[in-house]
Amino acid sequence: MTKLYADAGTTWTKILEIYEEEKDIQKSSLLQINNLNNYFVPENGNKYYSREEKLFTGRTFIMPTKIFSFADIKLDGATGHMTGQKLKPEGIYQNEVVSLAYGAQKRVKNLENSTIIDIGSRDVKWVKFENNQYKDLDWNGSCGSATGATIEMLCGFYGVNPENLAPEREKIPVTCGVFAMEKIMDNIASGIPPEIAVARYIHGIAYNAWIFSKKPEKVYLSGGLCRNKCFIESLKLYCEAIPLGRFMLIEGLY
């Protein structure tokens, strides 16, 4: 028997499947998804600890939310915008910021004077700890709108590989991805290469995330931008930045 936990965002869904024996996954409801192995992402080996320090064996997946949404999958625990009717009757839904805080406490043993920032496809949220205790939080769904999704769309449209983007000292100072599109296109229309315009936008996201989270000296990062070197290096212009990966919210579920 397996248990399924999911962080279902607007664009991408992260899934953790926990099982007791290898034979259990032969009956997994995930097997109905075509080309499932394409979405398998090894994370932490295959060992996972609950908040009570109980050890589990599991595997993780990242897939487009549109694929997750149409699959007949029932969840034991969930967070995120797009879980819908996916919970089992006894399943538990948990607020995303709560999941972020619990996940950070599991991953980082000493959270003294630290802030954890999660940037998704359409919002920015953060939690602050002092002396390993919760201190403050905020969640920006409007001015943080479509930040991650805009990067994906721009890179796809202009044929830019985000892994090859170098950080730019100049930034596009717009928090919302929707409104930033105009300034990005103005940059490109004036002869600035798309790679530089997009990098300036990413710097703007990093700066605004730092300002929004009240200018922390040390930040732990959660979400898809953990894989974006340009974002991380841009954020490091303002504070110490340590990426924790895309599964932080799931780690706070179990």
C-alpha positions in Angstrom: 0.0 0.0 0.0 1.3 3.5 -0.9 0.5 7.0 0.3 0.5 10.0 -1.9 1.2 13.6 -1.0 1.1 16.5 -3.5 1.9 20.1 -3.9 -0.3 21.1 -6.8 0.7 24.5 -8.2 -0.7 26.3 -11.2 1.9 25.1 -13.6 3.7 22.2 -12.0 2.7 19.5 -9.4 5.2 17.9 -7.1 4.2 14.4 -5.8 5.7 12.2 -3.1 4.7 8.5 -3.0 5.6 6.7 0.2 5.6 2.9 0.4 6.6 0.1 2.8 7.7 -2.5 0.2 8.9 -2.3 -3.4 6.0 -4.5 -4.5 3.5 -1.9 -3.2 4.3 0.5 -6.1 3.1 -2.2 -8.6 -0.4 -1.2 -7.6 0.2 2.6 -7.5 -2.5 4.8 -8.9 0.3 6.8 -10.5 0.8 4.0 -13.0 -2.2 5.2 -15.0 -0.1 8.3 -16.1 1.5 7.8 -19.5 5.3 7.9 -19.5 5.4 8.2 -15.7 9.2 7.6 -15.6 9.6 10.9 -17.5 8.4 12.8 -14.5 10.5 10.8 -11.9 12.9 13.1 -10.0 15.2 11.5 -7.4 15.1 13.6 -4.3 17.0 12.8 -1.0 17.8 9.3 -2.3 14.6 7.5 -1.4 14.6 8.1 2.3 12.1 10.4 4.0 11.6 11.3 7.6 8.3 12.4 9.2 8.2 15.2 11.7 8.3 12.5 14.4 11.5 11.2 12.8 9.9 8.0 11.5 11.7 6.8 8.4 9.9 6.1 5.1 10.9 4.9 1.7 9.5 6.9 -1.2 9.9 8.4 -4.7 9.2 11.9 -6.1 7.7 13.2 -9.3 7.3 16.6 -11.0 4.7 16.8 -13.7 2.6 19.5 -15.5 -0.5 20.2 -13.4 -2.7 19.7 -16.5 -1.6 16.0 -16.5 -2.1 15.6 -12.8 -5.5 17.3 -12.9 -7.0 14.8 -15.4 -5.6 11.7 -13.6 -7.8 9.7 -11.3 -5.5 10.1 -8.3 -6.6 10.4 -4.6 -4.3 12.0 -2.1 -3.5 11.3 1.6 -2.2 14.9 2.0 -2.1 18.0 -0.2 -1.3 21.6 -0.5 -1.4 24.0 -3.4 -4.0 25.8 -5.6 -4.9 22.8 -7.8 -5.7 19.9 -5.5 -9.4 20.3 -6.2 -11.3 17.1 -5.4 -8.2 15.0 -5.2 -8.2 14.3 -1.4 -9.3 11.0 0.0 -12.2 11.3 2.5 -9.7 11.0 5.3 -7.1 13.0 3.5 -5.7 16.3 4.9 -5.3 19.6 3.2 -2.8 22.0 4.6 -2.2 25.7 3.9 0.8 26.4 1.7 2.6 28.7 4.1 2.1 26.2 7.0 3.5 23.5 4.7 6.5 25.7 3.9 7.2 26.4 7.6 7.0 22.7 8.5 9.1 21.7 5.6 11.8 24.2 6.5 11.9 23.0 10.1 12.5 19.4 8.8 15.2 20.3 6.3 17.1 23.0 8.3 17.8 22.1 11.9 19.0 25.6 12.9 16.6 28.3 11.6 17.9 31.1 13.9 17.2 34.4 12.2 16.4 32.9 8.8 13.7 33.5 6.2 12.3 30.9 3.8 11.0 32.2 0.5 8.9 30.2 -1.9 8.3 31.6 -5.4 5.8 29.7 -7.5 4.2 30.2 -10.9 1.9 32.9 -9.6 2.8 34.0 -6.1 5.5 34.7 -3.5 5.3 33.6 0.1 7.7 33.6 3.0 8.1 32.6 6.6 10.6 34.1 9.1 12.1 32.3 12.1 14.0 33.8 15.1 15.7 31.4 17.5 14.2 28.5 15.6 10.7 29.8 16.4 8.1 31.2 13.9 8.2 35.0 13.9 6.4 36.4 10.8 5.0 35.5 7.4 3.4 37.0 4.3 1.9 35.9 1.0 1.7 37.9 -2.1 -0.6 36.6 -4.8 -1.3 39.8 -6.7 1.9 41.7 -7.0 3.7 38.4 -7.2 1.4 37.3 -10.0 2.8 35.0 -12.7 6.5 35.6 -11.8 7.7 32.0 -12.4 5.2 31.4 -15.2 6.4 34.5 -17.0 10.0 33.3 -17.0 8.9 30.0 -18.6 6.8 31.7 -21.2 9.5 34.3 -22.1 12.3 31.7 -22.4 10.1 29.5 -24.6 9.0 32.4 -26.8 12.5 33.8 -27.3 14.3 30.5 -27.4 16.4 31.3 -24.3 17.9 28.5 -22.1 17.4 29.7 -18.5 20.4 27.6 -17.4 22.6 29.8 -19.6 21.5 33.2 -18.3 24.1 35.3 -16.6 23.0 37.7 -13.8 22.6 41.4 -14.8 23.4 44.3 -12.5 20.6 46.3 -14.0 17.0 45.2 -13.1 13.5 45.6 -14.4 11.8 46.9 -11.3 8.3 45.4 -11.8 6.9 42.9 -9.3 4.1 41.5 -11.4 5.0 39.2 -14.3 2.0 40.3 -16.3 3.0 44.0 -16.2 6.7 43.2 -16.6 6.0 41.9 -20.1 5.7 45.4 -21.5 9.1 46.5 -20.2 10.8 43.3 -21.2 9.5 43.7 -24.8 10.5 47.4 -24.7 14.0 46.4 -23.8 14.2 43.9 -26.7 12.6 46.3 -29.1 15.4 48.8 -28.3 18.0 46.3 -29.4 18.8 44.6 -26.1 19.3 40.8 -26.6 16.5 38.7 -25.1 19.0 36.9 -22.8 19.8 40.3 -21.1 16.2 41.5 -20.9 15.1 38.3 -19.3 18.0 38.3 -16.9 17.1 41.9 -15.9 13.6 40.7 -15.2 14.9 37.8 -13.1 17.0 40.3 -11.1 13.9 42.3 -10.6 12.1 39.3 -9.2 15.0 38.5 -6.8 15.1 42.1 -5.6 11.4 42.4 -5.1 11.3 39.0 -3.2 14.0 40.4 -0.9 12.1 43.6 -0.3 8.8 41.9 0.1 10.3 39.6 2.8 11.6 42.6 4.7 15.3 42.5 3.6 16.5 39.4 5.4 20.2 38.8 5.7 19.9 35.1 5.1 17.3 33.3 2.9 16.5 29.7 2.2 14.8 29.2 -1.2 11.9 26.9 -2.1 10.3 26.4 -5.5 11.2 26.1 -9.1 13.6 29.1 -9.1 15.9 27.0 -6.9 17.1 25.7 -10.2 17.6 29.1 -11.8 21.3 30.2 -11.3 20.5 33.7 -12.6 17.9 34.2 -9.9 20.1 32.8 -7.1 23.1 34.9 -8.1 20.9 38.0 -8.4 19.5 37.4 -4.9 23.0 37.0 -3.6 23.6 40.7 -4.5 21.4 41.5 -1.5 21.7 38.6 1.0 23.0 35.1 1.6 20.8 32.7 -0.5 20.7 28.9 0.0 18.4 26.8 -2.3 16.5 23.9 -0.7 14.7 22.5 -3.8 11.2 22.1 -5.1 9.8 19.7 -2.5 9.8 21.9 0.6 6.0 22.1 0.8 5.6 18.4 0.4 8.1 17.8 3.2 5.8 19.8 5.5 2.9 17.5 4.8 3.9 14.3 6.4 
